[in-house]
Amino acid sequence: MSKQAAPRRVGDKEALAVATQVRGSAQKLNLVAALIRNRSASDAMNILAFSKKAMAVDVRKCLASAIANAENNHNLDVDALVVKEASVGKSITMKRFATRGRGKSTRILKPFSRVRIVVSEVEEA
């Protein structure tokens, strides 16, 4: 006997992509994710392509993956896709140290974040 297939985490007309190890703080990443929420997928790709924020590169890769998942895995129309959800959360934090004067040291925290993007197909009215 085999294990049952896991249920889908999103709806029928939706596709999901998750970037789990994005190097940067969740606060900076959330500023970029806010730019693309509730936009059409093509508009969101253009916004991220021309954004000056460094985090936009990683969010753009994740969005491209969500669009590809929608097209190839779920047979959705790419032109009718809308970014339904773009959420950001904390992941691991690497701890490093820097030596300071008089034999002391301080902590350097290098945070990682995760991005979850859900695109859905919307009928045009």
N, C-alpha and C positions, 0 to 999 in steps of 0.2 A: 504494500500500500504506500502511496506517495502522499506527500503533504499537499493540502489544498492550496490553490493559487491565491495570492494575496488580493484583496479587493482593491479597486482603483481608488486612489486618494483624491481624485478630482472628478468632475462631472463628465457626461458623455461627449459634449462638444468642447472639451477643454484639454489642454496639454500642459505638462509640467517640466521644468528643468531646475536643478539645484546645483549651485556651485558651493562646495563645502569648505574649501580652504583658500579663501580670498585673503591676501595679505594686506591688512589695514583695519582700522577700527570700525566698529559697527556704526558709530555716529557719522563718520565721513561717508560711509557707503550708503547710509540712509538718505543723505542729501541728494545723491545721484538717483537712488531708486524713486524718490519723490518726483523727480522730473518726468518719469515715464508712466506713472500710475494712471490708469484710465485713458490712455492714448492708443491710437491704432499702432499696430506693430511696425509699419513702415515709418510712421512719424517718430516713434520711439528710437528706431535704429538711426535715423538721421540726427536726432537730438544727441544721442550718445556719441555718434561719429564726430560731431563738431564741438563737443563739450570740452572745456579746458581742464576739467577735473580728472586727475589721474585714475580714480576709481572707475571712471566711465568705461575704460578698456575691458575690465573684468565683467562688468554688468552687461556690456554689449555682447561678449562671448556667451554669457548665460542666456541672454535673450535670443541670440541666434540659434542656440541649442534648443530652446523651447519652440521656436518656429519650425526648426527641422523636425522635431519630435511630432509636432502637430501635422506636418505634411506627410511624413513617411510612416509614422506609426498609427495615426488616427484618421488619415485621409481627410483632413480639414482644408478648407480653402484659405490659402495664405493671404489673399487680398482682403478677407473679411475678419482677420484676427485682431483682437484688442487685448491689451495688457490688463487683465482683470485684477491681478495681485502681484505686487513686488514687495516682498517682506525681507527684512534683514535681521539676523540674530548673531549672538556671539558664538565663537568657536573656541579653539584652544588659545592659550597665551604662552608664548615662549619666554622663559625667564633667563636673562643674562645679567652679567654684572660688569661695572666699570670701576677700575681702580681710581681712588681719590688720594688726596694728600694725607700724610700722617698715618699711613697704613690702613686707611678705611676704604670702604667700597660702597657703591650705591647700586640699586637695582635698575635694570632696563627691562621694560615690558614690551614685548613685540606681539601685538594682538593679531588674531586671525578672525575672520567673520564668515558667515554663510549667507547666501542669497537664494531666495526661492521665488521663481517667476512662473506665474500661471497665465497662459494666453487662452482666450476663448473665442469661438466663432460666433459672430453676431450677424443676424440677418439685416440687410439694409432696408430701411423703411422708405 
